[in-house]
Amino acid sequence: MLHRPVELAQYTSFAFTEALRDSGLAGSIGSVGDALDNALMESTIGLYKSELIDRQRSWTGRAEVERETAAWVHWYNTERLHSAIGYCPPVEYETRYRETVASEAEVA
């Protein structure tokens, strides 16, 4: 029987996480056993593929894919409306959040 490699290994190694912490570094994924990061990334990759990659009939080369990917990421973060955050772009939502936190800190 074949198993996917992720089924045979820990999601994130405890030793690796400790080594990052001891070096003063932060990992790019969440805590050990936190599969939420993977679910969110899978969702984003699905959107990327359906909104950009699959719409293009053919690509002229790697440079074009990289250029269009950068443009898509910029659009996704600055213009695309996200229902989970009140139908606004992530940059706008984060700006409002930071302003709220700063205002609350001034009051406290």
N, CA, C and O atoms as a GROMACS GRO file, in nm:
protein
  432
    1MET      N    1   0.084  -0.117   0.000
    1MET     CA    2   0.000   0.000   0.000
    1MET      C    3   0.089   0.124   0.000
    1MET      O    4   0.187   0.131   0.074
    2LEU      N    5   0.055   0.221  -0.082
    2LEU     CA    6   0.130   0.346  -0.088
    2LEU      C    7   0.065   0.449   0.004
    2LEU      O    8  -0.057   0.456   0.014
    3HIS      N    9   0.147   0.527   0.069
    3HIS     CA   10   0.100   0.635   0.155
    3HIS      C   11   0.161   0.766   0.107
    3HIS      O   12   0.274   0.769   0.058
    4ARG      N   13   0.087   0.870   0.122
    4ARG     CA   14   0.143   1.002   0.093
    4ARG      C   15   0.251   1.030   0.197
    4ARG      O   16   0.234   0.993   0.313
    5PRO      N   17   0.361   1.094   0.160
    5PRO     CA   18   0.470   1.120   0.255
    5PRO      C   19   0.426   1.194   0.380
    5PRO      O   20   0.479   1.169   0.488
    6VAL      N   21   0.329   1.286   0.368
    6VAL     CA   22   0.287   1.364   0.484
    6VAL      C   23   0.223   1.274   0.590
    6VAL      O   24   0.224   1.307   0.708
    7GLU      N   25   0.167   1.161   0.548
    7GLU     CA   26   0.104   1.071   0.644
    7GLU      C   27   0.207   0.995   0.726
    7GLU      O   28   0.175   0.941   0.832
    8LEU      N   29   0.330   0.989   0.678
    8LEU     CA   30   0.434   0.913   0.746
    8LEU      C   31   0.524   1.001   0.831
    8LEU      O   32   0.611   0.948   0.900
    9ALA      N   33   0.507   1.130   0.830
    9ALA     CA   34   0.595   1.220   0.904
    9ALA      C   35   0.514   1.318   0.986
    9ALA      O   36   0.395   1.340   0.961
   10GLN      N   37   0.580   1.376   1.085
   10GLN     CA   38   0.514   1.481   1.162
   10GLN      C   39   0.492   1.601   1.071
   10GLN      O   40   0.569   1.624   0.977
   11TYR      N   41   0.387   1.677   1.100
   11TYR     CA   42   0.358   1.795   1.020
   11TYR      C   43   0.476   1.891   1.026
   11TYR      O   44   0.519   1.943   0.923
   12THR      N   45   0.528   1.915   1.145
   12THR     CA   46   0.645   1.998   1.164
   12THR      C   47   0.729   1.937   1.274
   12THR      O   48   0.675   1.900   1.378
   13SER      N   49   0.854   1.924   1.254
   13SER     CA   50   0.944   1.861   1.350
   13SER      C   51   0.960   1.948   1.475
   13SER      O   52   0.984   2.068   1.465
   14PHE      N   53   0.947   1.885   1.592
   14PHE     CA   54   0.971   1.955   1.718
   14PHE      C   55   1.115   2.006   1.722
   14PHE      O   56   1.140   2.120   1.763
   15ALA      N   57   1.211   1.923   1.681
   15ALA     CA   58   1.352   1.962   1.684
   15ALA      C   59   1.378   2.083   1.593
   15ALA      O   60   1.453   2.173   1.630
   16PHE      N   61   1.316   2.084   1.476
   16PHE     CA   62   1.334   2.195   1.384
   16PHE      C   63   1.275   2.323   1.442
   16PHE      O   64   1.336   2.429   1.434
   17THR      N   65   1.156   2.312   1.502
   17THR     CA   66   1.091   2.427   1.563
   17THR      C   67   1.178   2.483   1.675
   17THR      O   68   1.193   2.605   1.687
   18GLU      N   69   1.234   2.396   1.758
   18GLU     CA   70   1.321   2.440   1.867
   18GLU      C   71   1.448   2.506   1.812
   18GLU      O   72   1.494   2.606   1.867
   19ALA      N   73   1.504   2.450   1.706
   19ALA     CA   74   1.625   2.508   1.647
   19ALA      C   75   1.597   2.649   1.594
   19ALA      O   76   1.680   2.738   1.609
   20LEU      N   77   1.482   2.668   1.532
   20LEU     CA   78   1.444   2.802   1.487
   20LEU      C   79   1.435   2.898   1.604
   20LEU      O   80   1.492   3.007   1.601
   21ARG      N   81   1.362   2.856   1.708
   21ARG     CA   82   1.343   2.941   1.826
   21ARG      C   83   1.477   2.975   1.890
   21ARG      O   84   1.502   3.091   1.925
   22ASP      N   85   1.564   2.875   1.906
   22ASP     CA   86   1.695   2.896   1.968
   22ASP      C   87   1.782   2.992   1.887
   22ASP      O   88   1.871   3.057   1.941
   23SER      N   89   1.757   2.999   1.757
   23SER     CA   90   1.832   3.088   1.669
   23SER      C   91   1.767   3.225   1.656
   23SER      O   92   1.818   3.312   1.584
   24GLY      N   93   1.655   3.245   1.726
   24GLY     CA   94   1.585   3.372   1.719
   24GLY      C   95   1.508   3.391   1.590
   24GLY      O   96   1.482   3.504   1.549
   25LEU      N   97   1.471   3.282   1.527
   25LEU     CA   98   1.397   3.287   1.401
   25LEU      C   99   1.254   3.240   1.420
   25LEU      O  100   1.224   3.165   1.512
   26ALA      N  101   1.166   3.286   1.332
   26ALA     CA  102   1.027   3.242   1.333
   26ALA      C  103   1.001   3.160   1.208
   26ALA      O  104   1.042   3.198   1.098
   27GLY      N  105   0.932   3.049   1.223
   27GLY     CA  106   0.897   2.967   1.109
   27GLY      C  107   0.789   3.032   1.025
   27GLY      O  108   0.717   3.120   1.072
   28SER      N  109   0.778   2.990   0.902
   28SER     CA  110   0.677   3.047   0.813
   28SER      C  111   0.544   2.973   0.821
   28SER      O  112   0.450   3.009   0.751
   29ILE      N  113   0.537   2.872   0.905
   29ILE     CA  114   0.412   2.800   0.927
   29ILE      C  115   0.380   2.804   1.074
   29ILE      O  116   0.462   2.848   1.155
   30GLY      N  117   0.263   2.758   1.111
   30GLY     CA  118   0.219   2.763   1.249
   30GLY      C  119   0.284   2.660   1.338
   30GLY      O  120   0.391   2.606   1.306
   31SER      N  121   0.220   2.633   1.447
   31SER     CA  122   0.274   2.543   1.547
   31SER      C  123   0.270   2.398   1.500
   31SER      O  124   0.204   2.364   1.402
   32VAL      N  125   0.340   2.314   1.572
   32VAL     CA  126   0.345   2.172   1.540
   32VAL      C  127   0.204   2.114   1.544
   32VAL      O  128   0.130   2.136   1.640
   33GLY      N  129   0.168   2.041   1.442
   33GLY     CA  130   0.037   1.977   1.437
   33GLY      C  131  -0.076   2.069   1.396
   33GLY      O  132  -0.193   2.028   1.399
   34ASP      N  133  -0.046   2.193   1.358
   34ASP     CA  134  -0.148   2.290   1.321
   34ASP      C  135  -0.171   2.283   1.170
   34ASP      O  136  -0.102   2.349   1.093
   35ALA      N  137  -0.267   2.202   1.130
   35ALA     CA  138  -0.293   2.182   0.987
   35ALA      C  139  -0.368   2.298   0.924
   35ALA      O  140  -0.387   2.300   0.803
   36LEU      N  141  -0.412   2.395   1.004
   36LEU     CA  142  -0.487   2.508   0.949
   36LEU      C  143  -0.405   2.582   0.845
   36LEU      O  144  -0.458   2.624   0.742
   37ASP      N  145  -0.276   2.600   0.870
   37ASP     CA  146  -0.192   2.669   0.773
   37ASP      C  147  -0.199   2.601   0.637
   37ASP      O  148  -0.211   2.668   0.534
   38ASN      N  149  -0.192   2.470   0.636
   38ASN     CA  150  -0.197   2.395   0.512
   38ASN      C  151  -0.332   2.414   0.443
   38ASN      O  152  -0.337   2.431   0.321
   39ALA      N  153  -0.440   2.411   0.519
   39ALA     CA  154  -0.574   2.429   0.460
   39ALA      C  155  -0.587   2.567   0.397
   39ALA      O  156  -0.643   2.579   0.288
   40LEU      N  157  -0.538   2.669   0.464
   40LEU     CA  158  -0.545   2.804   0.408
   40LEU      C  159  -0.461   2.816   0.282
   40LEU      O  160  -0.501   2.880   0.185
   41MET      N  161  -0.344   2.755   0.284
   41MET     CA  162  -0.257   2.760   0.167
   41MET      C  163  -0.318   2.683   0.050
   41MET      O  164  -0.310   2.728  -0.064
   42GLU      N  165  -0.377   2.568   0.079
   42GLU     CA  166  -0.442   2.490  -0.027
   42GLU      C  167  -0.553   2.573  -0.092
   42GLU      O  168  -0.569   2.568  -0.214
   43SER      N  169  -0.628   2.647  -0.012
   43SER     CA  170  -0.735   2.731  -0.065
   43SER      C  171  -0.679   2.840  -0.155
   43SER      O  172  -0.731   2.866  -0.263
   44THR      N  173  -0.571   2.904  -0.110
   44THR     CA  174  -0.509   3.010  -0.188
   44THR      C  175  -0.450   2.956  -0.318
   44THR      O  176  -0.464   3.018  -0.424
   45ILE      N  177  -0.386   2.841  -0.311
   45ILE     CA  178  -0.331   2.780  -0.433
   45ILE      C  179  -0.443   2.746  -0.531
   45ILE      O  180  -0.427   2.763  -0.652
   46GLY      N  181  -0.556   2.698  -0.480
   46GLY     CA  182  -0.670   2.669  -0.566
   46GLY      C  183  -0.720   2.793  -0.638
   46GLY      O  184  -0.750   2.788  -0.758
   47LEU      N  185  -0.729   2.905  -0.565
   47LEU     CA  186  -0.770   3.031  -0.628
   47LEU      C  187  -0.669   3.075  -0.733
   47LEU      O  188  -0.707   3.115  -0.843
   48TYR      N  189  -0.543   3.068  -0.698
   48TYR     CA  190  -0.435   3.105  -0.791
   48TYR      C  191  -0.445   3.025  -0.921
   48TYR      O  192  -0.434   3.081  -1.030
   49LYS      N  193  -0.465   2.896  -0.907
   49LYS     CA  194  -0.472   2.811  -1.026
   49LYS      C  195  -0.597   2.841  -1.108
   49LYS      O  196  -0.589   2.847  -1.231
   50SER      N  197  -0.711   2.860  -1.042
   50SER     CA  198  -0.834   2.883  -1.119
   50SER      C  199  -0.843   3.025  -1.173
   50SER      O  200  -0.899   3.046  -1.281
   51GLU      N  201  -0.790   3.123  -1.101
   51GLU     CA  202  -0.802   3.263  -1.143
   51GLU      C  203  -0.690   3.308  -1.237
   51GLU      O  204  -0.707   3.405  -1.310
   52LEU      N  205  -0.577   3.238  -1.236
   52LEU     CA  206  -0.467   3.280  -1.322
   52LEU      C  207  -0.416   3.168  -1.412
   52LEU      O  208  -0.421   3.179  -1.534
   53ILE      N  209  -0.368   3.064  -1.353
   53ILE     CA  210  -0.298   2.960  -1.429
   53ILE      C  211  -0.390   2.891  -1.530
   53ILE      O  212  -0.354   2.879  -1.647
   54ASP      N  213  -0.508   2.847  -1.488
   54ASP     CA  214  -0.597   2.773  -1.577
   54ASP      C  215  -0.665   2.861  -1.680
   54ASP      O  216  -0.715   2.810  -1.781
   55ARG      N  217  -0.669   2.992  -1.660
   55ARG     CA  218  -0.733   3.081  -1.756
   55ARG      C  219  -0.644   3.108  -1.877
   55ARG      O  220  -0.693   3.137  -1.987
   56GLN      N  221  -0.515   3.098  -1.855
   56GLN     CA  222  -0.420   3.120  -1.964
   56GLN      C  223  -0.408   2.993  -2.047
   56GLN      O  224  -0.380   2.886  -1.991
   57ARG      N  225  -0.429   3.001  -2.176
   57ARG     CA  226  -0.422   2.882  -2.261
   57ARG      C  227  -0.279   2.829  -2.271
   57ARG      O  228  -0.258   2.708  -2.266
   58SER      N  229  -0.183   2.917  -2.284
   58SER     CA  230  -0.043   2.874  -2.287
   58SER      C  231   0.044   2.988  -2.236
   58SER      O  232   0.004   3.105  -2.239
   59TRP      N  233   0.162   2.952  -2.190
   59TRP     CA  234   0.256   3.050  -2.136
   59TRP      C  235   0.379   3.051  -2.225
   59TRP      O  236   0.420   2.947  -2.276
   60THR      N  237   0.439   3.168  -2.242
   60THR     CA  238   0.557   3.178  -2.328
   60THR      C  239   0.683   3.129  -2.258
   60THR      O  240   0.783   3.100  -2.323
   61GLY      N  241   0.678   3.119  -2.127
   61GLY     CA  242   0.795   3.071  -2.053
   61GLY      C  243   0.785   3.103  -1.906
   61GLY      O  244   0.687   3.161  -1.859
   62ARG      N  245   0.888   3.063  -1.834
   62ARG     CA  246   0.891   3.081  -1.689
   62ARG      C  247   0.883   3.228  -1.649
   62ARG      O  248   0.815   3.262  -1.552
   63ALA      N  249   0.953   3.314  -1.722
   63ALA     CA  250   0.953   3.457  -1.689
   63ALA      C  251   0.811   3.514  -1.693
   63ALA      O  252   0.775   3.595  -1.608
   64GLU      N  253   0.732   3.473  -1.790
   64GLU     CA  254   0.594   3.522  -1.799
   64GLU      C  255   0.512   3.473  -1.680
   64GLU      O  256   0.435   3.549  -1.623
   65VAL      N  257   0.528   3.347  -1.644
   65VAL     CA  258   0.455   3.293  -1.528
   65VAL      C  259   0.493   3.368  -1.402
   65VAL      O  260   0.407   3.402  -1.321
   66GLU      N  261   0.622   3.393  -1.383
   66GLU     CA  262   0.668   3.466  -1.264
   66GLU      C  263   0.613   3.608  -1.262
   66GLU      O  264   0.567   3.655  -1.158
   67ARG      N  265   0.617   3.677  -1.376
   67ARG     CA  266   0.567   3.814  -1.384
   67ARG      C  267   0.417   3.819  -1.356
   67ARG      O  268   0.370   3.903  -1.279
   68GLU      N  269   0.342   3.728  -1.418
   68GLU     CA  270   0.197   3.727  -1.398
   68GLU      C  271   0.159   3.682  -1.256
   68GLU      O  272   0.059   3.728  -1.201
   69THR      N  273   0.239   3.594  -1.198
   69THR     CA  274   0.215   3.552  -1.060
   69THR      C  275   0.233   3.671  -0.966
   69THR      O  276   0.152   3.692  -0.877
   70ALA      N  277   0.341   3.748  -0.985
   70ALA     CA  278   0.364   3.866  -0.902
   70ALA      C  279   0.248   3.965  -0.916
   70ALA      O  280   0.204   4.024  -0.817
   71ALA      N  281   0.200   3.985  -1.038
   71ALA     CA  282   0.087   4.076  -1.060
   71ALA      C  283  -0.038   4.023  -0.993
   71ALA      O  284  -0.115   4.100  -0.936
   72TRP      N  285  -0.061   3.891  -0.998
   72TRP     CA  286  -0.179   3.831  -0.936
   72TRP      C  287  -0.173   3.846  -0.784
   72TRP      O  288  -0.273   3.880  -0.721
   73VAL      N  289  -0.057   3.822  -0.725
   73VAL     CA  290  -0.042   3.836  -0.580
   73VAL      C  291  -0.068   3.980  -0.538
   73VAL      O  292  -0.136   4.005  -0.438
   74HIS      N  293  -0.017   4.076  -0.614
   74HIS     CA  294  -0.042   4.217  -0.584
   74HIS      C  295  -0.192   4.247  -0.591
   74HIS      O  296  -0.248   4.310  -0.501
   75TRP      N  297  -0.257   4.202  -0.697
   75TRP     CA  298  -0.401   4.222  -0.712
   75TRP      C  299  -0.477   4.155  -0.598
   75TRP      O  300  -0.569   4.214  -0.540
   76TYR      N  301  -0.440   4.032  -0.565
   76TYR     CA  302  -0.507   3.955  -0.459
   76TYR      C  303  -0.500   4.029  -0.327
   76TYR      O  304  -0.598   4.030  -0.252
   77ASN      N  305  -0.388   4.091  -0.297
   77ASN     CA  306  -0.370   4.160  -0.169
   77ASN      C  307  -0.425   4.301  -0.166
   77ASN      O  308  -0.461   4.350  -0.060
   78THR      N  309  -0.432   4.368  -0.281
   78THR     CA  310  -0.468   4.510  -0.280
   78THR      C  311  -0.604   4.542  -0.341
   78THR      O  312  -0.659   4.649  -0.315
   79GLU      N  313  -0.660   4.452  -0.423
   79GLU     CA  314  -0.785   4.484  -0.491
   79GLU      C  315  -0.895   4.380  -0.473
   79GLU      O  316  -1.013   4.416  -0.466
   80ARG      N  317  -0.860   4.254  -0.467
   80ARG     CA  318  -0.960   4.147  -0.461
   80ARG      C  319  -1.039   4.157  -0.331
   80ARG      O  320  -0.981   4.170  -0.223
   81LEU      N  321  -1.170   4.152  -0.341
   81LEU     CA  322  -1.257   4.160  -0.223
   81LEU      C  323  -1.269   4.022  -0.160
   81LEU      O  324  -1.297   3.923  -0.228
   82HIS      N  325  -1.249   4.015  -0.029
   82HIS     CA  326  -1.252   3.889   0.045
   82HIS      C  327  -1.373   3.888   0.137
   82HIS      O  328  -1.386   3.973   0.225
   83SER      N  329  -1.460   3.792   0.118
   83SER     CA  330  -1.584   3.785   0.196
   83SER      C  331  -1.557   3.764   0.345
   83SER      O  332  -1.632   3.814   0.428
   84ALA      N  333  -1.452   3.690   0.380
   84ALA     CA  334  -1.425   3.659   0.520
   84ALA      C  335  -1.384   3.782   0.601
   84ALA      O  336  -1.388   3.779   0.724
   85ILE      N  337  -1.345   3.889   0.534
   85ILE     CA  338  -1.302   4.010   0.605
   85ILE      C  339  -1.385   4.131   0.564
   85ILE      O  340  -1.334   4.242   0.551
   86GLY      N  341  -1.513   4.108   0.542
   86GLY     CA  342  -1.605   4.218   0.515
   86GLY      C  343  -1.599   4.274   0.374
   86GLY      O  344  -1.624   4.392   0.354
   87TYR      N  345  -1.566   4.191   0.278
   87TYR     CA  346  -1.561   4.230   0.138
   87TYR      C  347  -1.470   4.350   0.114
   87TYR      O  348  -1.507   4.447   0.048
   88CYS      N  349  -1.350   4.340   0.168
   88CYS     CA  350  -1.248   4.441   0.140
   88CYS      C  351  -1.116   4.369   0.112
   88CYS      O  352  -1.100   4.253   0.150
   89PRO      N  353  -1.023   4.436   0.048
   89PRO     CA  354  -0.893   4.374   0.020
   89PRO      C  355  -0.812   4.356   0.149
   89PRO      O  356  -0.830   4.432   0.244
   90PRO      N  357  -0.725   4.256   0.155
   90PRO     CA  358  -0.645   4.232   0.276
   90PRO      C  359  -0.563   4.353   0.321
   90PRO      O  360  -0.552   4.377   0.441
   91VAL      N  361  -0.506   4.428   0.229
   91VAL     CA  362  -0.425   4.544   0.267
   91VAL      C  363  -0.511   4.646   0.341
   91VAL      O  364  -0.469   4.702   0.442
   92GLU      N  365  -0.631   4.670   0.291
   92GLU     CA  366  -0.722   4.764   0.356
   92GLU      C  367  -0.763   4.713   0.494
   92GLU      O  368  -0.764   4.790   0.591
   93TYR      N  369  -0.795   4.586   0.503
   93TYR     CA  370  -0.835   4.527   0.631
   93TYR      C  371  -0.722   4.537   0.733
   93TYR      O  372  -0.744   4.573   0.848
   94GLU      N  373  -0.602   4.506   0.690
   94GLU     CA  374  -0.487   4.510   0.782
   94GLU      C  375  -0.457   4.653   0.825
   94GLU      O  376  -0.423   4.676   0.941
   95THR      N  377  -0.470   4.748   0.734
   95THR     CA  378  -0.449   4.889   0.769
   95THR      C  379  -0.549   4.933   0.875
   95THR      O  380  -0.512   4.996   0.974
   96ARG      N  381  -0.676   4.900   0.854
   96ARG     CA  382  -0.778   4.935   0.954
   96ARG      C  383  -0.750   4.869   1.088
   96ARG      O  384  -0.767   4.930   1.193
   97TYR      N  385  -0.708   4.741   1.084
   97TYR     CA  386  -0.677   4.669   1.207
   97TYR      C  387  -0.564   4.738   1.282
   97TYR      O  388  -0.573   4.760   1.403
   98ARG      N  389  -0.456   4.772   1.212
   98ARG     CA  390  -0.342   4.838   1.277
   98ARG      C  391  -0.382   4.973   1.334
   98ARG      O  392  -0.336   5.010   1.443
   99GLU      N  393  -0.466   5.048   1.263
   99GLU     CA  394  -0.513   5.176   1.314
   99GLU      C  395  -0.596   5.157   1.441
   99GLU      O  396  -0.584   5.235   1.535
  100THR      N  397  -0.680   5.054   1.443
  100THR     CA  398  -0.761   5.025   1.561
  100THR      C  399  -0.674   4.988   1.680
  100THR      O  400  -0.696   5.037   1.791
  101VAL      N  401  -0.576   4.903   1.658
  101VAL     CA  402  -0.485   4.862   1.765
  101VAL      C  403  -0.407   4.982   1.817
  101VAL      O  404  -0.390   4.997   1.938
  102ALA      N  405  -0.360   5.068   1.727
  102ALA     CA  406  -0.285   5.187   1.768
  102ALA      C  407  -0.374   5.281   1.849
  102ALA      O  408  -0.330   5.337   1.949
  103SER      N  409  -0.500   5.299   1.807
  103SER     CA  410  -0.593   5.385   1.879
  103SER      C  411  -0.621   5.331   2.018
  103SER      O  412  -0.626   5.406   2.115
  104GLU      N  413  -0.639   5.200   2.028
  104GLU     CA  414  -0.665   5.138   2.158
  104GLU      C  415  -0.544   5.150   2.249
  104GLU      O  416  -0.559   5.166   2.370
  105ALA      N  417  -0.424   5.142   2.192
  105ALA     CA  418  -0.301   5.155   2.272
  105ALA      C  419  -0.287   5.297   2.326
  105ALA      O  420  -0.239   5.316   2.438
  106GLU      N  421  -0.328   5.397   2.246
  106GLU     CA  422  -0.320   5.536   2.291
  106GLU      C  423  -0.417   5.562   2.405
  106GLU      O  424  -0.386   5.639   2.496
  107VAL      N  425  -0.534   5.499   2.401
  107VAL     CA  426  -0.635   5.517   2.504
  107VAL      C  427  -0.590   5.452   2.634
  107VAL      O  428  -0.617   5.504   2.743
  108ALA      N  429  -0.524   5.339   2.625
  108ALA     CA  430  -0.483   5.262   2.743
  108ALA      C  431  -0.368   5.323   2.817
  108ALA      O  432  -0.324   5.269   2.918
   0.00000   0.00000   0.00000
